[in-house]
């Protein structure tokens, strides 16, 4: 079986991500999970650090009994033609790439990789953007993430971090 690669920002790691990883592991011997934009944190789009995202993913996967993965933080290089080589320099070898991102798909196809799209699952709720919006608006977001992720977000005061990041200097 092949080793696969998937990349995401995981801001936060949610139930859709978990289902994707489960699906990938049914078809591959292992998966490399790239924590994308690893250099960013404490912004509204990227509120969690690479270490916090790493903790969310490992804690969840281990509680689910999934161990055939490698986690690799991947910082942006801001040069699309160089990005695949950058990923290859940071990761173990892989044969397949799973993505729904058209740019990521194109970059890996041009380098000769087998690229597979995945079905989006419950996208209306299982979206990092939507989950962060729910946190800001005081809505129930915990049902959209694994229990271990909710516990980590509570531990790091992540909801208040996101609410603070959403404020402007015009807010009272």
VEXTIKOL-547847 format. One line per 5 residues: their letters; for each residue x, y, z of C-alpha. Coordinates in pm, whole numbers, plus 50000, padded with zeros to 5 digits. Example, Ala and Ser with C-alpha at 12.3 -4.5 7.8 and 13.67 -1.06 7.14 Angstrom:
REM residues 2
AS = 51230:49550:50780; 51367:49894:50714
END
This chain:
REM residues 172
XXXXX = 50000:50000:50000; 50101:50359:49947; 50193:50637:50185; 49970:50940:50139; 50008:51313:50199
XXXXX = 49739:51560:50305; 49786:51920:50410; 49558:52160:50592; 49568:52453:50830; 49354:52266:51087
XXXXX = 49229:52587:51249; 49095:52393:51440; 49114:52019:51366; 48747:51923:51328; 48525:51621:51266
XXXXX = 48556:51657:50888; 48936:51637:50914; 48905:51325:51129; 48679:51156:50874; 48921:51244:50592
XXXXX = 49215:51091:50782; 49012:50775:50853; 48921:50748:50485; 49280:50800:50368; 49405:50530:50606
XXXXX = 49158:50278:50459; 49334:50315:50123; 49696:50369:50236; 49942:50218:50481; 50008:50557:50641
XXXXX = 49945:50927:50599; 50168:51229:50631; 49966:51516:50771; 50113:51853:50681; 50024:52131:50923
XXXXX = 50010:52412:50670; 50094:52776:50732; 50277:52657:51043; 50441:52995:51100; 50108:53169:51161
XXXXX = 49914:53200:51484; 49717:53458:51679; 49533:53589:51374; 49161:53555:51307; 49229:53321:51012
XXXXX = 49504:53126:51193; 49442:53159:51568; 49622:52844:51687; 49996:52778:51690; 50150:52486:51502
XXXXX = 50218:52322:51839; 49857:52360:51948; 49736:52214:51618; 49987:51929:51652; 49848:51855:51999
XXXXX = 49488:51865:51871; 49565:51617:51592; 49783:51371:51786; 49554:51362:52088; 49249:51299:51869
XXXXX = 49407:51036:51645; 49554:50843:51937; 49219:50845:52120; 49066:50707:51799; 49328:50429:51785
XXXXX = 49492:50569:51471; 49871:50552:51477; 49981:50522:51113; 50055:50890:51059; 50339:51141:51061
XXXXX = 50280:51505:51149; 50497:51766:50980; 50466:52143:51033; 50504:52315:50695; 50572:52686:50676
XXXXX = 50468:52878:50367; 50742:52963:50118; 50536:53217:49919; 50653:53073:49587; 50416:52829:49425
XXXXX = 50676:52679:49187; 50897:52592:49488; 50626:52469:49725; 50621:52097:49631; 51001:52076:49662
XXXXX = 50970:52245:50002; 50712:51987:50114; 50929:51702:49983; 51229:51836:50178; 51033:51821:50505
XXXXX = 50844:51492:50474; 50907:51121:50432; 50846:51000:50075; 50484:50961:49970; 50304:50833:49662
XXXXX = 49962:50996:49677; 49828:51338:49758; 49475:51402:49884; 49339:51753:49840; 49036:51953:49733
XXXXX = 49244:52268:49688; 49279:52340:49316; 49621:52505:49351; 49766:52223:49563; 49617:51974:49315
XXXXX = 49777:52150:49017; 50120:52186:49184; 50142:51815:49274; 50006:51699:48937; 50277:51900:48761
XXXXX = 50537:51713:48967; 50393:51376:48864; 50205:51279:49179; 49880:51085:49190; 49629:51335:49330
XXXXX = 49288:51238:49466; 49003:51468:49560; 48797:51389:49868; 48430:51438:49928; 48346:51725:50157
XXXXX = 48156:51599:50460; 47898:51816:50636; 48079:52123:50500; 47816:52363:50635; 47921:52280:50993
XXXXX = 48263:52116:50956; 48461:52413:50833; 48731:52588:51033; 48595:52927:50927; 48241:52835:51034
XXXXX = 48361:52689:51366; 48560:53005:51445; 48253:53216:51360; 48047:53006:51602; 48306:53067:51874
XXXXX = 48293:53443:51817; 47913:53446:51819; 47870:53226:52126; 47712:52941:51930; 47764:52568:51994
XXXXX = 48089:52478:51819; 48189:52180:52035; 47969:51936:51841; 48179:52009:51529; 48514:51905:51676
XXXXX = 48636:51590:51849; 48599:51604:52228; 48977:51613:52274; 49003:51922:52051; 48733:52101:52252
XXXXX = 48925:52018:52570; 49250:52158:52426; 49077:52475:52303; 48930:52524:52650; 49270:52457:52812
XXXXX = 49441:52728:52605; 49146:52971:52634; 49112:52951:52256; 48758:53088:52235; 48855:53408:52416
XXXXX = 49167:53432:52201; 48953:53421:51886; 48703:53669:52030; 48987:53908:52117; 49133:53870:51767
XXXXX = 48793:53956:51617; 48780:54289:51800; 48889:54614:51644; 49015:54930:51810; 48663:55066:51759
XX = 48508:54800:51985; 48410:54919:52330
END
